[in-house]
Amino acid sequence: MLSPVTLTIAALVLAAADWGYGLAGDSFVPAGPLDEIAHLMTTLLILWALGPRICKRFMVPALIASVAIDADHIPGQLGATWLTAGTPRPYTHSLLTIVVVLVIAALWRARRDVVLGVAIGLALHFFRDLAEGDAGVSLLWPVSYHSFQYPHGVYVAIMVVVVMIDAARCAGVDRSIERRLSRQAARLRSGQLANTPEEA
C-alpha cells in the first residue's frame, strides 16, 4: 500500500539496488539479485504512480512477471545458446512475448486482468533492461536482431519523476483520509448532541 513510509523504503531500495548493480557488472551474484530487486521496485513505483485502480487490478501479476521473465536466462547460464544466438538477451525479451500475452488476454476473458498484469510487468521489465546500457534488448526479434537501448540517466530521471508523482499521490491520500475522518467526527458529534437530553 502506498504511504510516505512505503514510498521512502521502495525508492531507497531501488536506488541502492540500481547503484549496486552498476558496480557489480556482469556477475551472476550479486548483480543478478540486485537487478531483480531493481526490476521489482521499478514496477512497484510505476504502478503506484498509475493509481489505485491499476494497482488493484494488475499489481500482483505485474510484480511477478517483472521478475519471472528473467528465468529465460537460466539456459544461457548453463551454457545453452538456443535462446540467445544472435541477441544480447533471450528471444523472449522481445515485443513478441508481450503480443502473445495480449492475445491470450483477449481470448481468456475469465483471467483477463491477470494476463494483462503479466503484460504490464513484462513491459516494465523491458523498460529497465533498455537502460542497462551494456547489452540492450532485441525488441523486434525475430524481425530484427538489432539491440535497442537508451541512456541509464534517462531511466533515473524518469524514475525520479515517478517518485514525485507517488509523493503527490501520498499527499492526496493523506488529505482524503483527513477529510473522511473529519466528516466522521462531525457526524459523531452531531449524533451525540442529538442524543443529549434537553435540560428542563
C-alpha positions as CSV (number, residue, x, y, z in Angstrom):
1,M,0.0,0.0,0.0
2,L,1.3,3.4,-0.9
3,S,2.2,5.6,2.0
4,P,5.1,8.0,2.8
5,V,6.9,5.2,4.6
6,T,6.5,2.5,1.9
7,L,7.3,5.1,-0.8
8,T,10.5,6.1,1.0
9,I,11.5,2.4,1.5
10,A,10.8,1.5,-2.1
11,A,12.7,4.5,-3.5
12,L,15.7,3.9,-1.3
13,V,15.8,0.1,-2.1
14,L,15.6,0.9,-5.9
15,A,18.4,3.5,-5.6
16,A,20.6,1.1,-3.6
17,A,19.9,-1.9,-5.9
18,D,20.5,0.2,-9.1
19,W,23.7,1.6,-7.7
20,G,24.9,-1.8,-6.6
21,Y,24.0,-3.4,-9.9
22,G,26.1,-0.8,-11.7
23,L,29.1,-1.7,-9.5
24,A,28.6,-5.5,-9.8
25,G,28.9,-5.6,-13.6
26,D,28.0,-8.8,-15.3
27,S,28.5,-11.1,-12.3
28,F,25.7,-13.6,-11.7
29,V,26.0,-12.8,-7.9
30,P,25.4,-10.2,-6.7
31,A,24.4,-8.5,-9.9
32,G,21.5,-10.9,-10.6
33,P,19.7,-10.5,-7.3
34,L,20.3,-6.7,-7.3
35,D,18.9,-6.4,-10.8
36,E,15.8,-8.4,-9.9
37,I,15.2,-6.1,-6.8
38,A,15.6,-3.1,-9.1
39,H,13.1,-4.5,-11.6
40,L,10.6,-5.2,-8.8
41,M,10.9,-1.7,-7.3
42,T,10.7,-0.1,-10.7
43,T,7.4,-1.9,-11.4
44,L,6.0,-1.2,-7.9
45,L,6.8,2.6,-8.1
46,I,5.3,3.0,-11.6
47,L,2.1,1.1,-10.7
48,W,1.7,3.3,-7.6
49,A,2.1,6.3,-9.9
50,L,-0.7,5.0,-12.2
51,G,-3.2,5.0,-9.4
52,P,-5.1,2.7,-7.0
53,R,-7.4,1.2,-9.7
54,I,-4.4,0.0,-11.8
55,C,-2.8,-1.4,-8.6
56,K,-5.8,-3.3,-7.5
57,R,-6.3,-4.9,-10.9
58,F,-2.8,-5.6,-12.0
59,M,-0.3,-5.2,-9.1
60,V,0.4,-8.9,-8.2
61,P,0.8,-10.4,-11.7
62,A,2.8,-7.4,-12.9
63,L,5.2,-7.7,-10.0
64,I,5.6,-11.4,-10.5
65,A,6.1,-11.1,-14.3
66,S,8.6,-8.3,-13.9
67,V,11.0,-10.7,-12.2
68,A,9.9,-14.1,-13.5
69,I,10.8,-13.3,-17.2
70,D,14.4,-13.5,-16.3
71,A,14.1,-17.2,-15.8
72,D,14.8,-17.3,-19.6
73,H,18.4,-16.5,-18.7
74,I,18.9,-19.9,-16.9
75,P,19.7,-21.9,-20.1
76,G,22.4,-19.4,-21.0
77,Q,23.9,-19.6,-17.6
78,L,24.0,-23.4,-18.1
79,G,25.9,-23.0,-21.4
80,A,23.0,-23.3,-23.8
81,T,22.6,-20.8,-26.6
82,W,19.4,-21.8,-28.3
83,L,17.6,-18.8,-26.7
84,T,20.3,-16.2,-27.2
85,A,22.0,-16.9,-30.6
86,G,22.5,-13.5,-32.2
87,T,20.8,-11.4,-29.5
88,P,22.2,-9.9,-26.2
89,R,19.3,-11.3,-24.2
90,P,17.0,-14.3,-24.7
91,Y,14.5,-14.2,-27.5
92,T,11.6,-14.0,-25.0
93,H,12.9,-10.5,-24.1
94,S,11.1,-9.0,-27.1
95,L,7.8,-7.4,-28.0
96,L,6.7,-10.7,-29.5
97,T,6.3,-12.1,-26.0
98,I,4.1,-9.1,-25.0
99,V,2.0,-9.6,-28.1
100,V,1.5,-13.3,-27.3
101,V,0.4,-12.4,-23.8
102,L,-2.0,-9.8,-25.1
103,V,-3.5,-12.3,-27.5
104,I,-4.0,-14.7,-24.5
105,A,-5.7,-11.9,-22.6
106,A,-8.1,-11.2,-25.4
107,L,-9.0,-14.9,-25.6
108,W,-9.1,-15.7,-21.9
109,R,-11.7,-13.4,-20.6
110,A,-12.1,-15.1,-17.2
111,R,-8.4,-14.2,-16.4
112,R,-8.0,-11.1,-18.5
113,D,-6.8,-8.8,-15.7
114,V,-4.2,-11.4,-14.5
115,V,-2.8,-11.8,-18.0
116,L,-2.9,-8.1,-18.7
117,G,-1.0,-7.6,-15.4
118,V,1.6,-10.0,-16.8
119,A,1.9,-7.9,-20.0
120,I,2.4,-4.8,-17.9
121,G,5.1,-6.5,-15.8
122,L,6.9,-7.6,-19.0
123,A,6.8,-4.1,-20.5
124,L,8.2,-2.5,-17.3
125,H,10.9,-5.1,-17.2
126,F,12.0,-4.3,-20.7
127,F,11.8,-0.6,-19.9
128,R,14.5,-1.1,-17.3
129,D,16.5,-3.5,-19.4
130,L,16.7,-1.0,-22.2
131,A,18.6,1.4,-19.9
132,E,21.2,-1.1,-18.6
133,G,23.5,0.0,-21.4
134,D,25.9,-2.8,-21.9
135,A,23.6,-5.0,-23.9
136,G,20.2,-3.6,-24.7
137,V,17.2,-5.5,-25.9
138,S,16.3,-7.0,-29.3
139,L,12.8,-5.8,-29.1
140,L,11.9,-6.6,-32.7
141,W,13.1,-10.2,-32.7
142,P,12.5,-12.3,-34.9
143,V,12.1,-9.5,-37.5
144,S,15.4,-7.8,-36.5
145,Y,18.3,-8.7,-34.2
146,H,19.0,-5.0,-33.6
147,S,19.6,-4.2,-29.9
148,F,17.8,-1.2,-28.6
149,Q,18.8,0.9,-25.6
150,Y,18.8,4.3,-24.1
151,P,21.0,6.1,-21.6
152,H,20.8,5.0,-18.0
153,G,20.5,8.6,-16.9
154,V,17.2,8.9,-18.7
155,Y,15.9,5.9,-16.7
156,V,17.0,7.6,-13.5
157,A,15.3,10.8,-14.5
158,I,12.0,9.0,-15.3
159,M,12.1,7.2,-12.0
160,V,12.6,10.5,-10.1
161,V,9.5,11.9,-11.8
162,V,7.6,8.7,-10.9
163,V,8.6,9.0,-7.3
164,M,7.5,12.6,-7.3
165,I,4.1,11.5,-8.7
166,D,3.9,8.9,-6.0
167,A,4.7,11.5,-3.3
168,A,1.9,13.7,-4.7
169,R,-0.5,10.8,-4.5
170,C,0.6,10.2,-0.9
171,A,-0.2,13.8,-0.1
172,G,-3.6,13.4,-1.8
173,V,-4.4,10.2,0.1
174,D,-3.4,11.8,3.4
175,R,-5.7,14.8,2.7
176,S,-8.5,12.4,1.7
177,I,-8.2,10.4,4.9
178,E,-8.1,13.6,7.0
179,R,-11.3,14.9,5.3
180,R,-13.0,11.5,5.8
181,L,-12.0,11.4,9.5
182,S,-13.2,15.0,10.0
183,R,-16.6,14.1,8.4
184,Q,-17.0,11.0,10.6
185,A,-16.0,13.0,13.7
186,A,-18.6,15.7,12.8
187,R,-21.3,13.1,12.4
188,L,-20.4,11.5,15.7
189,R,-20.6,14.9,17.4
190,S,-23.9,15.7,15.8
191,G,-25.2,12.3,16.8
192,Q,-24.1,12.8,20.4
193,L,-25.7,16.3,20.5
194,A,-29.0,14.8,19.2
195,N,-29.0,12.1,21.9
196,T,-28.3,14.6,24.7
197,P,-31.5,15.2,26.7
198,E,-32.6,18.8,27.0
199,E,-32.4,20.4,30.3
200,A,-35.7,21.2,32.0
